[in-house]
């Protein structure tokens, strides 16, 4: 059966999803997003500019192209009920409805759910209904904490005392950010990693672990971003973790899916590998960005067949992944994330990047008749895929040199031998302590 797949979203994550759909021999892709992603537009039979948080407009476009399946990229669309509206209209959406998406969109719900369901890996936490109460609590304690607004912040809202900010700076942030509801958690010390799972009809199919790099500048300096790049290894675990530690994270994901009862789509577990094993930093209800760009290029199973099985109520097929490593590096506007330069024209040599054997994914750029322009978010990513992390990193660097970085900024240390060794040494030190 030929499928017509609607993709919602126009970032790098969605460009990777678009490639996965286009690689299927029996699918037609349509897409809609608030920006015009030139890579997705080229792969799609049709592309509509709509707000990703407008369920009615998205349903209308889905019906106009006779979509039989939909994939929701951004969390904002899930929170807005886009999956709910598509499901109600008879277009199966591979993404949770808004109530299930609260596992990401409501941090207080997430922690209280984990606690009530006795899901392992939940850190200690306190929830507050007012900024004044949260600030007073932080002022009263003498240990380090992670301070999080309750709702979505695009990956840029967390402040960790003793790491990013002082207690005094965290208190000022809480009082001046404009958010009222807060979750304050124990600070987790270790190495972060993610495991993304494909979920439907009770099936949980996991993918290789990925390590994202949130900090804006090399050496893990600067403010948090939506992610400056990421890497995965040629096996399911990362160099600083054991197979048993990866399995422990998978058990947390599986326990969460069982407790959610009926969840569909991607469940992304972000973990901190501590000396006591994996602890949950957060859950996301969709593919990670950039992590989708590590996972989907090495997925050997047919992505659209997986979507069809989910819709038809069947167990998801067992997935196979190429035994290759990946390194993803983002090029972002100058000033990102605090004061990004938007509306600047960028020259991107996609063919040059891919000629060296890497992949290029357009992200939050806007393609117009007179060129491609930056927005306030990340511009494009390159991904090297090879037999080792070292080789994949070299491919990514070669691709960046060909694609062009003028007017943009890159974290060149992602995936390098020095950075990987620091991760390994850090975990060795924590385990010995």
C-alpha positions as CSV (number, residue, x, y, z in Angstrom):
1,X,0.0,0.0,0.0
2,X,1.4,3.4,-0.9
3,X,1.4,5.9,1.9
4,X,1.0,9.7,1.8
5,X,3.0,11.1,4.8
6,X,2.5,14.6,6.2
7,X,5.5,16.0,8.1
8,X,4.9,18.8,10.5
9,X,7.9,21.1,11.2
10,X,10.8,22.7,9.3
11,X,14.0,22.2,11.3
12,X,17.0,20.0,11.1
13,X,15.2,17.2,12.9
14,X,12.4,17.3,10.4
15,X,14.8,17.4,7.5
16,X,16.2,14.1,8.8
17,X,12.7,12.7,9.1
18,X,12.0,13.8,5.6
19,X,15.0,11.9,4.3
20,X,13.8,8.8,6.2
21,X,10.4,9.0,4.5
22,X,11.8,9.8,1.1
23,X,14.1,6.8,1.3
24,X,11.0,4.5,1.4
25,X,10.1,3.2,-2.0
26,X,6.4,3.4,-1.4
27,X,5.6,6.8,0.1
28,X,4.9,10.3,-0.9
29,X,5.9,13.2,1.4
30,X,4.2,16.4,2.0
31,X,5.3,19.0,4.6
32,X,4.1,22.0,6.4
33,X,6.0,24.5,8.7
34,X,6.2,28.2,9.6
35,X,9.5,28.5,7.8
36,X,10.5,27.2,4.3
37,X,13.2,24.6,4.8
38,X,14.8,24.2,1.3
39,X,15.9,20.6,2.0
40,X,12.5,19.4,3.0
41,X,10.8,21.4,0.2
42,X,13.0,19.6,-2.4
43,X,12.1,16.2,-1.0
44,X,8.3,16.9,-0.7
45,X,5.6,16.7,-3.3
46,X,4.1,19.8,-1.7
47,X,5.1,22.3,1.0
48,X,2.7,24.6,2.9
49,X,3.7,27.5,5.2
50,X,1.5,27.2,8.3
51,X,2.0,27.7,12.0
52,X,3.1,24.4,13.6
53,X,0.7,25.2,16.5
54,X,-2.4,25.7,14.4
55,X,-4.2,22.3,14.4
56,X,-7.1,23.4,12.2
57,X,-4.7,24.6,9.4
58,X,-2.6,21.5,9.6
59,X,-5.7,19.2,9.4
60,X,-7.0,21.2,6.5
61,X,-3.7,20.7,4.6
62,X,-3.5,17.0,5.6
63,X,-7.0,16.5,4.1
64,X,-6.2,18.4,1.0
65,X,-3.3,16.0,0.2
66,X,-5.2,12.9,1.4
67,X,-2.5,12.2,4.0
68,X,-2.7,8.6,5.4
69,X,0.0,9.2,8.0
70,X,1.6,12.1,9.8
71,X,4.8,12.7,11.8
72,X,4.9,15.5,14.3
73,X,8.4,17.0,14.7
74,X,8.4,19.9,17.2
75,X,7.1,19.7,20.8
76,X,5.2,23.0,20.4
77,X,2.9,21.2,17.9
78,X,2.3,18.3,20.3
79,X,1.4,20.7,23.1
80,X,-1.0,22.6,20.8
81,X,-2.9,19.3,20.1
82,X,-1.9,18.8,16.5
83,X,-1.7,15.0,17.0
84,X,-5.2,15.1,18.7
85,X,-6.7,17.0,15.8
86,X,-5.1,14.8,13.1
87,X,-6.2,11.6,14.9
88,X,-9.7,12.9,15.2
89,X,-9.7,13.7,11.5
90,X,-8.7,10.2,10.6
91,X,-5.0,10.9,9.8
92,X,-2.9,8.7,12.1
93,X,-0.3,10.9,13.8
94,X,2.9,9.3,14.9
95,X,3.2,11.4,18.0
96,X,1.5,11.5,21.3
97,X,-1.7,13.5,21.9
98,X,-1.4,16.6,24.1
99,X,-2.3,14.8,27.4
100,X,0.5,12.1,26.9
101,X,2.9,14.8,25.6
102,X,2.8,16.3,29.1
103,X,5.6,13.9,29.9
104,X,7.7,16.6,28.2
105,X,5.6,19.8,28.2
106,X,4.9,19.9,32.0
107,X,8.0,19.3,34.1
108,X,6.0,19.1,37.4
109,X,3.7,16.5,35.9
110,X,6.7,14.6,34.6
111,X,8.3,14.3,38.1
112,X,5.1,13.6,39.9
113,X,4.2,10.9,37.4
114,X,7.6,9.2,37.8
115,X,7.2,9.3,41.5
116,X,3.7,8.0,41.6
117,X,4.5,5.2,39.1
118,X,7.7,4.3,41.0
119,X,9.8,4.7,37.8
120,X,13.5,4.4,38.6
121,X,16.0,7.2,38.1
122,X,13.8,10.1,39.4
123,X,15.9,12.7,41.2
124,X,14.6,14.5,44.3
125,X,12.5,17.6,43.4
126,X,10.3,20.3,44.8
127,X,7.5,22.1,42.8
128,X,6.5,25.7,43.3
129,X,3.4,27.6,42.1
130,X,5.1,31.0,42.3
131,X,8.5,32.5,41.5
132,X,8.8,34.0,44.9
133,X,8.3,30.7,46.6
134,X,10.9,29.0,44.3
135,X,13.4,31.8,44.9
136,X,12.9,31.6,48.7
137,X,13.5,27.9,48.6
138,X,16.7,28.2,46.6
139,X,17.8,30.9,49.0
140,X,17.2,28.6,52.0
141,X,19.4,25.7,50.8
142,X,23.1,25.2,50.7
143,X,23.4,22.4,48.1
144,X,23.4,22.7,44.3
145,X,20.2,22.3,42.3
146,X,18.8,22.3,38.8
147,X,16.2,25.1,38.3
148,X,13.6,24.6,35.6
149,X,10.5,26.5,34.5
150,X,7.5,24.2,34.5
151,X,6.7,24.5,30.8
152,X,8.6,24.5,27.5
153,X,11.6,26.6,27.0
154,X,13.2,25.3,23.8
155,X,16.0,23.5,25.7
156,X,17.3,26.9,27.0
157,X,15.5,27.3,30.3
158,X,17.4,25.3,32.8
159,X,20.0,26.8,35.2
160,X,22.3,24.5,37.3
161,X,23.9,26.1,40.4
162,X,27.5,25.3,41.0
163,X,27.9,24.7,37.2
164,X,26.4,27.4,35.2
165,X,25.4,30.0,37.8
166,X,25.7,30.8,41.5
167,X,22.8,30.5,43.9
168,X,22.3,34.3,43.8
169,X,22.2,34.3,40.0
170,X,19.7,31.4,40.0
171,X,17.5,33.4,42.4
172,X,17.7,36.4,40.2
173,X,16.8,34.3,37.1
174,X,13.7,32.9,38.8
175,X,12.5,36.3,39.9
176,X,13.1,38.1,36.6
177,X,12.4,35.4,33.9
178,X,8.7,36.0,33.8
179,X,7.9,32.3,34.6
180,X,5.7,31.7,37.7
181,X,5.7,27.9,38.1
182,X,9.0,26.1,38.8
183,X,10.6,22.7,39.5
184,X,13.8,22.7,41.5
185,X,15.6,19.4,41.4
186,X,18.8,17.9,42.9
187,X,21.8,18.5,40.8
188,X,22.9,15.4,38.9
189,X,26.6,14.9,38.3
190,X,27.9,12.7,35.5
191,X,27.7,12.5,31.7
192,X,24.5,13.1,29.8
193,X,23.2,10.9,27.1
194,X,19.9,10.2,25.4
195,X,18.0,7.0,24.3
196,X,15.2,7.5,21.7
197,X,12.5,4.9,21.5
198,X,9.9,4.2,18.8
199,X,6.7,3.4,20.6
200,X,3.3,2.1,19.5
201,X,0.8,-0.6,20.4
202,X,2.9,-1.6,23.4
203,X,6.1,-2.0,21.4
204,X,9.3,-0.2,22.4
205,X,12.1,-0.2,19.9
206,X,15.2,1.6,21.1
207,X,18.0,3.2,19.2
208,X,21.7,3.8,19.9
209,X,22.7,6.2,22.7
210,X,23.6,9.8,21.6
211,X,25.4,12.5,23.5
212,X,24.2,16.1,22.8
213,X,26.3,19.2,23.6
214,X,24.1,21.9,25.0
215,X,26.7,24.5,25.8
216,X,27.2,27.3,23.2
217,X,31.0,27.3,23.1
218,X,33.9,24.9,22.9
219,X,35.1,23.3,26.1
220,X,31.5,23.2,27.4
221,X,31.4,26.9,28.1
222,X,28.6,29.4,27.7
223,X,24.9,29.3,28.0
224,X,22.6,26.3,27.2
225,X,21.4,26.1,23.6
226,X,19.0,23.8,21.8
227,X,22.0,21.7,21.0
228,X,25.2,22.5,19.2
229,X,25.8,19.0,18.0
230,X,26.0,15.3,19.0
231,X,27.7,12.0,18.4
232,X,26.9,8.3,18.6
233,X,29.1,5.2,18.4
234,X,29.2,2.2,16.1
235,X,27.5,0.2,19.0
236,X,24.5,1.1,21.1
237,X,26.4,2.4,24.1
238,X,28.8,5.4,24.2
239,X,32.6,5.2,25.0
240,X,32.1,6.3,28.6
241,X,29.3,3.8,29.4
242,X,28.9,0.1,29.7
243,X,26.3,-2.1,28.1
244,X,24.7,-2.7,31.5
245,X,24.4,1.1,32.0
246,X,22.7,1.4,28.6
247,X,20.4,-1.4,29.4
248,X,19.4,0.3,32.7
249,X,18.4,3.4,30.8
250,X,16.3,1.3,28.4
251,X,14.5,-0.3,31.4
252,X,13.6,3.2,32.6
253,X,12.1,4.0,29.1
254,X,10.2,0.7,29.0
255,X,8.8,1.3,32.5
256,X,7.7,4.8,31.5
257,X,5.9,3.5,28.3
258,X,4.1,0.9,30.3
259,X,3.0,3.4,32.9
260,X,1.8,5.9,30.2
261,X,-0.4,3.1,28.7
262,X,-1.2,3.7,25.1
263,X,1.6,6.1,24.2
264,X,2.5,6.4,20.6
265,X,5.4,8.2,18.8
266,X,8.9,8.8,20.0
267,X,9.8,8.8,23.7
268,X,13.2,10.3,24.3
269,X,14.9,9.7,27.6
270,X,17.6,12.2,28.5
271,X,19.8,10.7,31.2
272,X,22.7,11.6,33.4
273,X,25.0,8.7,33.9
274,X,26.0,9.1,37.5
275,X,28.2,6.9,39.8
276,X,24.9,5.3,40.8
277,X,23.8,4.6,37.3
278,X,21.4,6.5,34.9
279,X,19.2,9.2,36.4
280,X,16.5,10.9,34.4
281,X,17.2,14.5,33.4
282,X,13.9,14.7,31.4
283,X,11.7,13.0,28.9
284,X,10.8,14.4,25.5
285,X,7.8,13.3,23.5
286,X,9.5,13.6,20.1
287,X,12.8,13.1,18.3
288,X,15.7,15.1,19.6
289,X,17.2,17.8,17.7
290,X,20.1,17.2,16.9
291,X,19.8,13.5,18.0
292,X,17.4,12.6,15.1
293,X,20.2,13.4,12.8
294,X,22.4,10.8,14.4
295,X,19.8,8.1,14.6
296,X,17.9,8.2,11.4
297,X,20.9,8.1,9.0
298,X,21.9,4.8,10.5
299,X,18.4,3.3,10.6
300,X,18.4,0.5,8.1
301,X,14.7,-0.5,8.7
302,X,12.1,1.1,6.5
303,X,10.7,4.1,8.4
304,X,7.4,4.3,6.7
305,X,6.7,0.6,7.3
306,X,7.2,1.3,11.0
307,X,4.6,4.1,10.8
308,X,2.2,1.9,8.9
309,X,2.5,-0.9,11.5
310,X,1.9,1.7,14.3
311,X,-1.3,2.9,12.6
312,X,-2.6,-0.6,11.8
313,X,-2.3,-1.7,15.5
314,X,0.5,-4.2,14.8
315,X,3.6,-4.7,16.8
316,X,6.4,-2.5,15.6
317,X,9.0,-4.3,13.5
318,X,12.3,-5.1,15.1
319,X,14.7,-2.3,14.0
320,X,18.2,-2.7,12.6
321,X,20.9,0.0,12.7
322,X,24.1,0.2,10.7
323,X,27.1,-0.5,13.0
324,X,28.5,3.0,12.3
325,X,29.3,6.0,14.3
326,X,27.9,9.5,13.6
327,X,29.1,13.1,14.5
328,X,26.7,16.0,14.0
329,X,27.8,19.6,14.2
330,X,25.5,22.6,13.9
331,X,26.3,26.0,12.3
332,X,24.4,28.7,14.1
333,X,23.9,32.5,13.8
334,X,26.3,34.7,15.5
335,X,25.0,35.6,19.0
336,X,23.0,32.4,19.3
337,X,21.3,31.6,21.7
338,X,21.1,34.8,23.7
339,X,21.1,37.4,20.8
340,X,21.1,35.6,17.5
341,X,21.4,37.6,14.2
342,X,18.3,36.9,12.2
343,X,17.6,37.8,8.6
344,X,21.2,37.5,7.5
345,X,21.7,35.8,4.1
346,X,23.8,32.6,4.3
347,X,25.6,30.8,1.5
348,X,25.5,27.0,2.0
349,X,27.2,24.7,-0.5
350,X,25.1,21.5,0.1
351,X,26.6,19.7,-2.8
352,X,30.1,20.4,-1.6
353,X,29.4,19.1,1.8
354,X,27.8,15.9,0.5
355,X,30.6,15.4,-2.0
356,X,33.0,14.6,0.9
357,X,30.7,11.8,2.0
358,X,28.8,13.7,4.8
359,X,25.1,14.7,5.0
360,X,23.8,18.2,5.3
361,X,20.5,19.0,7.0
362,X,18.9,22.4,6.8
363,X,17.4,23.7,10.0
364,X,15.8,26.9,11.0
365,X,16.5,28.9,7.9
366,X,14.0,30.5,5.6
367,X,14.4,30.0,1.9
368,X,13.1,32.9,-0.2
369,X,13.3,33.8,-3.9
370,X,16.4,35.8,-3.3
371,X,18.3,33.4,-1.0
372,X,18.5,31.5,2.3
373,X,18.3,33.6,5.5
374,X,18.9,32.9,9.1
375,X,16.2,32.9,11.8
376,X,16.7,33.2,15.5
377,X,17.6,29.5,15.8
378,X,20.2,27.1,14.3
379,X,20.9,27.2,10.6
380,X,22.2,23.9,9.3
381,X,23.9,20.7,10.5
382,X,26.4,18.4,8.9
383,X,26.6,14.7,9.9
384,X,29.6,12.4,9.3
385,X,28.8,8.7,9.3
386,X,31.7,6.3,9.4
387,X,33.1,3.2,11.1
388,X,34.5,5.1,14.1
389,X,33.7,8.4,15.9
390,X,37.1,9.7,14.8
391,X,36.4,9.1,11.1
392,X,32.9,10.5,11.4
393,X,34.2,13.7,13.1
394,X,36.8,14.1,10.3
395,X,34.0,13.8,7.7
396,X,31.9,16.4,9.6
397,X,34.8,18.9,9.6
398,X,35.5,18.4,6.0
399,X,31.8,18.9,5.2
400,X,31.8,22.2,7.2
401,X,34.8,23.4,5.3
402,X,32.9,22.7,2.0
403,X,29.5,24.0,3.1
404,X,30.8,27.3,4.3
405,X,30.6,28.9,7.8
406,X,30.8,32.6,6.9
407,X,28.6,34.6,9.3
408,X,27.9,31.4,11.4
409,X,29.5,29.8,14.4
410,X,30.3,26.1,15.1
411,X,31.5,24.0,18.0
412,X,34.4,22.3,16.4
413,X,35.3,20.2,19.4
414,X,32.3,17.9,19.2
415,X,33.3,14.3,18.6
416,X,37.0,15.0,18.9
417,X,39.4,12.6,20.6
418,X,40.2,15.1,23.4
419,X,36.6,15.7,24.2
420,X,35.7,12.0,24.2
421,X,38.7,11.2,26.5
422,X,37.5,13.9,29.0
423,X,34.1,12.1,29.1
424,X,35.7,8.8,29.7
425,X,38.1,10.2,32.4
426,X,35.2,12.0,34.1
427,X,33.1,8.8,34.5
428,X,36.2,6.8,35.6
429,X,36.8,9.4,38.3
430,X,33.2,9.4,39.4
431,X,33.1,5.6,39.6
432,X,36.3,5.5,41.7
433,X,35.0,8.1,44.1
